Amino acid sequence: MRRLIANLFALPLVPIDQIGPLSADTHDLVPADMTAIQKMFDYVCETYIEENDFTQKFWNLYDQFDLGPKTNNAVEGYHRKQNSRVPAHPNIYRWIEQICKEEDYARCRGILEVGSGVTSKKRRKEDEDADFDLCVAKTALAIGEIEFEDYLHQVRRVAYKYIFEVGGKKDV
């Protein structure tokens, strides 16, 4: 079960030419008596693998995952910060004051980041280590130093970490 879910998590990080074989191998891992898992896998296949709704180039990040930001949750982070600093039904003047403070903060942070070339937001060391490990594995795969299965093993290791964080237990 754990390997099946990790393979699904790995799909965006494998070369496009490996998506079909990996999804076929993953399909073989789906237990016949687990209809909910089968439905989830069928949904992923129909929506992403068979390109009914999204092309593989649209969602596959293999050629891009070591180049830039890892998420598009900047807006969610901004809203979370605003909600923590401003009450649910703020006075309009207090809200404007908070927006002005946020703009000043963002401007200063932008100037510092452009000047130094380094983001001012600190990432967790384990996330940086996982990114580094994936980049090393991707490079090793590209130059033929490792086989695809070895690369996939490295991607699964990162996926397992997230499965454990969400699931809250090691025995999935």
N, C-alpha and C positions, 0 to 999 in steps of 0.2 A: 504494500500500500504506500509506504513512504517513498519508495523508488518511483512509483507511478506519478505521485504528486510532484516529486522533484523533477522528473522528466518534463512535466507540463510547465513547471516554472523555468526550466532550462530552454524551452523552445525559442524565446526571443534572443537568446545569447549564442545560438549555434549558427554555423554558416547555412545560408539558404538551401544549398544543395543537400544538406543533412536533415532538413526538417521532415521530409517525407519518410525516410527510413526510420528516424527517431520516433515519429508518431506511430508508425506501423509496429515498431518494437514495443512501444508503450501500450498500444491497443492490446497486445498479447498479454500484458500484465493485469488487465482489468478482469477481476473475478466475475464469473457469470452470475453469481447470486447477489451482486451488489448493483442493483439497478440505479441507485442515485449516482454512483460513481460513473456508471455507463452513460447516464444522461449527461453528466458534466463533460465527459470525454467526447461524446457525440456533438455536444454544443461547440466545444473548442474546435473539433475537426471541421464541422460544417461552417463555422463562422470564420475561422482563421486559416486552417490548413488547406481546405478546398477552395479558398478565396472567394466564397460566396458574398461576403460582406466587406472584407478587407484584404488587400493584396499582401503577400508575405513581405514585400519590400516596405510596406507601410509600417508594420509592427515589428519587424525583425531589427534588432539593434546590434547585430554582430559587428558590422562595419563602423559603428558609431559609439559603442558603449565605453570606450576609453578616451573619448574626446571632450566630454563636457559634463554639465550637470546631470545628476542621476534621476531627477524627478521634476515634475511640473507642478508641484504642490506649493509654489511660492504664494499663490493667492490664498490657499487655505491657511498657510502659516500666518499671513498678514491678517486675515480675519480672526484667527485665534488670538493673536496678540491684541488686536483692537477690542475684542470681546472681553479680554482679561483686564484691560485698562479703562474701559468705558462701561458704565452700567447699562443695563438692558434698555432703559428709556432715558437717554441722557438729555440734559439741558443742551440746546443747540449751541450755546456759546462754549460749553465744556467740550463738546464734540469737535467744534472748529479748532479750539485750542489744541486738542490731542492730535488732530490731523496736521496742524502746523508743526508740532513737535516731531511727528513721524516723518514729515517731509525734510526737516532739518537733519534728522538722524540719517535718513536714506541718502541725502546729498553728501554728507560728510563721509559716510561709509563708501559711497561710490567713488569719491575723490581718492580715498585711501586705497581702495582696491585697484583703481586704474593706475595709480602711481606705483604701487608695489607689485602689481600683477598677481596678488594672492588674495583669495577670498577672506573676508573678515569673519565669516561664520565657521566655527570649529566643528569638524566632523569627528565622530567617534573613531578611536584608533582601530577598533575591530572592523569598521566599515572601510577605512583606508587600507587596511591589510588585505581585506577581501578583494577590493578593487585591484590592488597590486598583484595579488595572486592570479586573478582572472586575466590581467594584462600580460603577465609572464606566460601563462598557459596559452593565451591566444597567439602570442608571438612564437612560442615553441611549436604550436600547431602550424602556423603559417610557414615556418622555415623547415618543416618536416622533422623536427626533433622529437615530437611525440605524435602518437596516433590520435584519431578522433575520440576513441573510447577513453583515453587518458585525459583529454581535454574535457570531455563530458563528465568524468569523475570529479574534476576540479569544480565545474559549474554546479554539480549536484551538492558538493560540500557546502557551497554558499547557500543553495536552496534549502538544505536541511536546517541550517541555522535559522532561517526565517520560518520554516515549518515549526520548529521548536518554540520560537518566540510567540507565534500565534496560537499554537496548540497548548503550550504550557507544560508539556511533558516530553520526555525523551523517547518513549516507546510508542511510536505512531504506527 
